[in-house]
Amino acid sequence: QVQLVESGGGLVQAGGSLRLSCAASGRTFSRSAMGWFRQAPGKEREFVAAISRAGGNTYYTDSVKGRSTISRDNAKNTVYLQMNSLKPEDTAVYYCASKNYISHYYDFKEYEYWGQGTQVTVSS
């Protein structure tokens, strides 16, 4: 069982920045694709960003493209989501997820392991 723990969320003013972290347990982190999803109250879970196993490929939803950067440090078993120019519509609980050999990075149903989530609140 893989354990994922998110951190770095908080309350931030519109236009500000946050860096979310997801620390993974186990010894197979480098073999897992990683994704970030978010969910606001009353809304469906939404894909945010994903990164391939070696970090050579990244994917973003259009709403965060150009403002966010996903990265990973396999030596530290950690994936990051740097979020800049934050908007009130970015407010949500952010989850990281992982699975080996994933095909569709945007589909939450394909991920196997999930963290507990970290709250991001952007004030206007």
C-alpha positions in Angstrom: 0.0 0.0 0.0 1.3 3.4 -1.1 0.8 6.3 1.3 0.5 9.8 -0.1 0.5 12.9 2.1 -0.2 16.4 0.7 0.9 19.6 2.3 1.4 23.3 1.4 -2.1 24.4 1.1 -3.5 27.5 2.9 -5.2 30.8 2.5 -3.7 33.1 -0.1 -4.7 36.4 -1.7 -5.6 36.4 -5.4 -2.5 36.8 -7.5 -0.3 35.0 -4.9 1.5 31.7 -5.1 1.6 28.4 -3.3 3.7 25.3 -3.7 1.9 22.0 -2.9 3.9 19.0 -1.9 3.0 15.3 -2.0 5.3 12.9 -0.1 5.0 9.3 -1.0 6.1 6.2 1.0 7.5 3.1 -0.4 10.5 2.3 -2.6 8.7 2.3 -6.0 7.9 6.0 -6.3 10.1 6.4 -9.4 7.9 3.8 -11.2 4.6 5.7 -10.6 3.0 8.4 -12.6 1.7 11.2 -10.4 -1.3 13.4 -10.8 -2.9 16.4 -9.0 -6.7 16.7 -8.8 -8.9 19.2 -7.1 -12.5 19.3 -5.8 -14.6 22.2 -4.8 -17.7 21.8 -2.7 -20.6 20.6 -4.8 -18.4 20.1 -7.8 -16.9 17.1 -9.6 -13.3 16.2 -9.1 -11.2 17.9 -11.7 -7.8 17.1 -13.2 -5.2 19.7 -12.6 -1.8 18.3 -13.7 0.2 15.1 -14.1 3.8 14.0 -14.6 5.3 10.9 -16.1 7.4 8.4 -14.2 10.7 9.9 -15.1 9.4 13.5 -15.2 10.0 13.9 -18.9 6.4 14.6 -19.7 3.9 16.9 -18.0 0.2 17.6 -18.6 -2.0 20.4 -17.5 -5.6 21.3 -17.6 -6.2 24.5 -19.7 -7.4 26.5 -16.7 -3.9 26.3 -15.0 -1.7 26.1 -18.0 0.9 28.8 -17.9 0.4 29.4 -14.2 1.3 26.1 -12.7 4.3 23.7 -12.8 4.3 20.1 -11.7 7.7 18.5 -10.9 9.0 15.5 -9.1 12.1 14.7 -7.1 12.4 10.9 -7.1 15.3 10.9 -4.7 13.0 12.6 -2.1 9.9 10.6 -3.1 8.0 13.9 -3.6 5.9 15.6 -6.3 5.3 19.3 -6.3 2.7 21.6 -7.8 3.8 25.2 -8.0 0.8 27.5 -8.4 1.2 31.1 -9.4 -1.2 33.9 -10.2 -3.9 32.2 -8.1 -7.5 33.0 -8.7 -10.6 32.5 -6.5 -11.7 29.8 -8.8 -8.7 27.8 -7.8 -10.2 27.3 -4.4 -10.6 23.6 -3.7 -9.2 20.6 -1.9 -6.2 19.4 -3.8 -5.3 15.7 -3.9 -2.3 13.9 -5.3 -2.7 10.5 -6.8 -0.5 7.8 -8.2 -0.5 4.6 -10.2 2.0 2.6 -12.2 1.6 2.4 -15.9 -1.3 4.9 -16.2 -2.7 5.6 -19.7 -5.0 8.6 -19.3 -3.5 11.1 -16.9 -6.7 13.2 -16.7 -9.0 10.4 -15.6 -9.2 10.1 -11.8 -10.7 6.6 -12.1 -7.4 5.3 -13.4 -5.4 6.2 -10.3 -4.9 3.7 -7.5 -3.5 5.6 -4.5 -4.7 9.0 -3.1 -3.6 11.4 -0.4 -5.9 13.0 2.1 -6.0 16.3 0.4 -4.9 19.9 1.3 -7.1 22.9 1.3 -6.3 25.8 -1.0 -8.4 29.0 -0.5 -7.9 32.0 -2.7 -9.5 35.3 -1.5 -10.4 38.1 -3.9 
